[in-house]
Amino acid sequence: MQHQYIERDSGRIVTEQLIGDRMVRLLYHGVRENNTRLFKLLTSSWSSHILGLVNYDRPILSKRTFLAECGIDLAECLDPPEQLDTARKVFERKIRYKECRPMPADPAAVVSPADARVVIGSFKESSLIFLKEKFFSFEELLGQSRANWHAAFSCGDFAVFRLTPDKYHYNHTPVTGLVVDFYAIDGEYHSCNPAAVVSIVTPYSKNKRVVTVIDTDVPGGTGVGLVAMIEVVALMIGDIAQAYSREGYDAPCPVEVGLLLEKGQPKSLYRPGSSTDILIFQEGRIRFADDISANMRRPRVSSRFSHGFGRPLVETDIKVRSLIARANHL
């Protein structure tokens, strides 16, 4: 079946051309059910690395066709067009984000960490957007050894940002605040294709991922309490390069406890492929943007998430550094 989303800027319903969809459906509905050993091999780090080399490191034969099919706007890129001669270089491109991805001036705004398609949810059963354990196991996602964060984010809200392979692959900081924890969790390399997500039910908490917990209740912070930013590795993503920069992409530094992150700045880079960001907020500290909430339940949109989870779940296509939520002032 087709998968559709809402384009935020225009409000249009768009049918997504899912890259490698036939292969993903074969892997998750054929191989997984009939050959467990082969399935684990194909979703391993080794296989993901090989797929990445084959798909992204060969020279582009027809650059103009490739860029047009991916919808790449060369005018927003910092690198000269002649240097973007492989798919990897295109997907790891740098852009003039201050001009092309403007950020709201409101200090209480929470912004998107990526060019992505987003759905939102809540851990409270009384919420209209209650989605507990639909996209991930909450405790598993944060790590079983981090019980203190399980308690801190209990009954909070979350947003899932799905990056498709054609997207700009830098993540930007969604809030201003102090890093109070930073850790990696080992895992597999499942696809973020909606068919894979629905078939496994909780793939995001099974994948390799990096967790950054940010305290925004500090001087100059966004004031939304603790925020967990989780960067999830997926099929053909070999690594997440942490490269926080205070100005442009200059002098990137590693993310570590005690670092003050400024909202909207580049934080990390996904190696090319499909991948996912997840933001988790504390209970009552934010209110999601009205249009994203309304789009989730928009009728006559054919979403695989809606069909797979038995309720309306429609993604909104948004840009990095654009508004996704505001602080609920206590």
C-alpha positions in Angstrom: 0.0 0.0 0.0 1.1 3.6 -0.5 2.4 5.9 2.2 1.4 9.5 2.4 2.4 12.5 4.5 1.5 16.2 4.9 3.8 18.8 3.5 3.9 21.5 6.2 4.5 24.6 4.1 1.7 23.9 1.6 -0.6 21.6 3.5 -0.6 19.2 0.5 -1.0 15.4 0.8 2.1 13.9 -0.8 2.6 10.2 -1.7 6.1 9.2 -0.7 8.3 7.2 -3.2 9.8 4.9 -0.6 13.4 4.1 -1.6 14.1 0.3 -1.7 10.6 -0.5 -0.6 10.4 -3.8 -2.4 13.7 -4.9 -0.8 12.5 -3.8 2.7 9.2 -5.6 2.4 11.0 -8.8 1.3 13.5 -8.5 4.2 10.9 -7.9 6.9 8.0 -10.0 5.7 9.9 -12.8 4.0 13.4 -13.3 5.3 12.6 -12.3 8.9 9.8 -14.9 9.1 11.6 -17.7 7.3 15.3 -17.4 8.0 16.2 -15.7 11.3 19.9 -16.2 10.9 20.0 -14.5 7.5 17.8 -11.7 8.8 20.2 -10.9 11.6 23.1 -11.0 9.2 21.4 -8.5 6.8 20.6 -6.1 9.7 24.1 -6.3 11.2 26.8 -3.6 11.2 28.8 -5.5 8.6 25.9 -5.7 6.1 24.9 -2.1 6.7 28.5 -0.9 6.0 28.7 -2.9 2.7 25.3 -1.6 1.5 26.5 1.9 2.3 29.6 1.5 0.2 27.7 0.0 -2.7 25.0 2.6 -2.7 26.8 5.8 -1.7 30.5 5.7 -2.7 30.3 5.1 -6.4 30.6 8.2 -8.7 27.3 9.6 -9.8 26.8 8.8 -13.5 24.2 11.5 -14.2 24.5 14.1 -11.5 21.7 16.4 -12.8 19.2 13.5 -12.9 20.3 12.3 -9.5 20.0 15.7 -7.9 16.6 16.4 -9.5 15.2 13.0 -8.4 16.3 13.7 -4.8 15.0 17.2 -4.9 18.4 18.7 -3.9 18.5 22.5 -4.1 22.1 23.4 -5.0 21.5 27.0 -4.3 21.4 26.3 -0.5 24.6 24.2 -0.5 27.9 25.5 0.7 30.0 23.1 -1.3 30.6 23.8 -5.0 28.4 21.6 -7.2 31.3 19.9 -8.9 32.5 18.5 -5.6 29.2 16.7 -5.0 30.2 13.7 -7.2 29.0 10.8 -5.0 25.8 10.1 -3.2 27.7 10.2 0.1 29.0 13.7 -0.6 25.5 14.9 -1.5 23.9 13.4 1.6 26.7 14.8 3.9 26.4 18.3 2.3 26.5 21.4 4.3 23.9 24.2 3.8 23.4 27.9 4.5 21.1 27.0 7.3 20.7 30.5 8.8 19.3 31.7 5.5 17.6 28.5 4.2 16.3 27.1 7.5 15.3 30.2 9.6 14.6 29.7 13.3 11.8 31.3 15.4 13.1 34.1 17.6 11.0 33.0 20.6 13.4 31.8 23.3 10.7 29.3 24.5 10.5 27.6 21.1 11.6 24.0 20.6 12.8 23.4 17.0 13.1 20.4 14.8 16.4 18.7 14.9 16.3 17.6 11.3 14.8 17.9 7.8 12.4 15.0 8.5 8.8 13.6 8.7 7.5 13.8 12.2 4.8 12.2 14.3 4.2 13.1 18.0 3.0 11.1 20.9 2.5 10.9 24.7 3.2 8.4 27.5 0.0 9.4 29.2 -3.0 7.1 28.6 -5.4 10.1 29.0 -3.8 11.9 26.0 -5.3 12.0 22.6 -1.9 11.1 21.1 -1.1 8.2 23.4 1.3 6.0 21.5 3.2 4.1 24.3 5.2 1.2 22.9 4.0 1.7 19.3 7.3 3.0 18.0 9.6 1.9 20.8 9.9 0.4 24.2 10.4 3.5 26.4 12.7 1.9 29.0 14.7 0.0 26.3 15.1 3.1 24.2 16.8 5.1 27.0 18.8 2.0 28.2 17.9 -0.4 30.9 20.8 0.9 33.1 19.5 4.5 33.1 16.5 4.0 35.5 16.9 7.6 36.7 15.9 8.9 33.2 13.0 6.4 33.0 11.5 8.2 36.1 12.3 11.7 34.9 10.5 11.2 31.5 7.6 9.1 32.8 4.2 10.4 31.5 6.0 12.9 29.2 5.6 13.5 25.4 7.8 12.5 22.5 8.4 13.3 18.8 9.7 10.9 16.2 11.6 12.4 13.2 12.1 10.1 10.2 14.9 11.1 7.9 14.7 9.7 4.4 17.9 9.1 2.4 17.5 12.2 0.3 17.4 14.5 3.3 20.0 16.9 4.6 21.7 14.6 7.2 23.0 17.0 9.8 21.2 17.1 13.1 20.8 20.4 14.9 20.1 21.1 18.6 16.4 21.5 19.3 16.8 23.4 22.6 19.4 25.4 24.5 20.7 23.7 27.6 23.5 21.9 29.4 24.4 18.3 28.6 23.9 16.3 31.8 24.3 12.8 30.2 25.7 11.4 27.0 26.0 7.8 26.1 25.8 5.2 23.3 23.7 2.0 23.2 24.7 -0.8 20.9 22.1 -2.5 18.7 21.1 -3.5 15.2 20.6 -1.6 12.0 16.9 -2.0 11.1 15.4 0.1 8.3 13.3 3.1 9.2 10.9 2.4 6.3 7.3 2.5 7.7 6.8 -1.1 6.6 9.7 -2.2 8.8 8.6 -0.1 11.7 5.1 -1.6 11.6 6.3 -5.2 11.1 8.7 -5.2 14.1 6.6 -2.8 16.2 9.5 -1.5 18.4 12.5 -1.2 16.1 13.8 2.2 17.3 14.6 0.8 20.7 16.5 -2.2 19.1 18.8 -0.1 16.9 22.2 1.3 17.7 21.7 4.8 19.1 23.2 7.8 20.9 21.4 9.5 23.8 22.0 13.1 24.9 20.1 14.4 27.9 19.9 18.2 28.1 18.9 20.3 31.0 17.2 23.4 29.6 16.3 25.0 33.1 19.6 26.8 33.2 20.4 30.5 32.6 19.7 31.3 29.0 18.1 27.9 28.4 14.8 27.1 26.6 13.0 26.4 29.9 11.3 23.1 29.0 13.0 20.9 31.7 15.0 17.9 30.7 15.0 16.8 27.1 16.4 13.5 25.8 17.6 13.6 22.2 18.1 10.2 20.7 19.9 9.7 17.4 19.0 6.2 16.0 21.3 4.5 13.5 19.5 2.6 10.7 20.1 0.5 7.5 23.2 1.8 5.6 24.1 4.3 8.4 27.5 3.3 9.6 28.0 6.0 12.2 26.8 9.1 13.9 29.6 11.7 13.9 29.2 14.1 16.9 30.3 17.5 15.6 28.8 20.3 17.6 29.6 23.8 16.2 28.8 27.2 17.8 29.2 29.0 14.5 28.4 27.5 11.1 30.2 24.2 10.8 33.5 25.6 12.1 35.6 24.0 14.8 33.3 21.1 15.6 33.8 19.6 19.1 32.7 16.3 20.7 29.5 16.3 22.7 30.2 15.7 26.4 28.7 16.2 29.8 29.0 19.9 30.9 28.8 21.3 27.3 26.3 24.1 26.8 24.4 23.5 23.6 22.8 26.4 21.8 19.5 25.9 20.0 19.7 25.5 16.2 23.4 24.7 15.9 24.8 21.7 14.1 25.2 18.8 16.6 25.9 15.7 14.6 26.0 14.1 11.2 24.4 10.8 10.1 26.3 8.9 7.5 24.0 8.5 4.5 20.9 6.3 4.5 17.6 6.4 6.4 17.7 7.3 10.1 15.6 8.6 13.0 15.7 11.3 15.7 13.6 11.0 18.8 12.9 13.8 21.3 11.5 13.0 24.7 10.1 15.7 27.1 9.1 15.7 30.7 5.4 15.7 31.6 3.6 19.1 31.1 6.7 21.0 30.0 5.8 21.6 26.3 2.9 22.0 23.9 3.3 20.7 20.4 2.5 23.0 17.4 -1.2 23.0 16.5 -0.7 22.1 12.9 1.5 19.0 13.7 -1.2 17.8 16.2 -4.0 18.4 13.7 -2.2 16.7 10.8 -1.7 13.5 12.9 -5.5 12.9 12.7 -6.1 14.3 9.2 -8.6 12.2 7.3 -8.2 10.6 3.8 -4.5 10.3 4.1 -3.1 6.8 3.5 -0.4 6.2 6.1 1.2 2.9 6.8 1.5 3.9 10.4 -2.3 4.4 10.6 -2.9 1.0 9.0 -0.3 -0.8 11.1 -1.2 0.6 14.5 -5.0 0.8 13.9 -5.4 4.6 14.5 -4.7 7.8 12.6 -0.9 8.5 12.5 0.0 10.9 9.8 3.4 12.4 9.4 4.2 16.1 8.7 7.2 16.9 6.6 9.1 19.7 8.3 12.4 21.5 8.1 15.3 21.6 10.5 15.2 24.5 13.0 11.4 25.1 12.4 9.0 25.3 15.3 7.7 22.0 16.7 6.7 23.0 20.3 6.7 25.8 22.9 7.4 25.8 26.6 4.5 25.5 29.0 5.4 28.0 31.6 5.0 26.7 35.1 
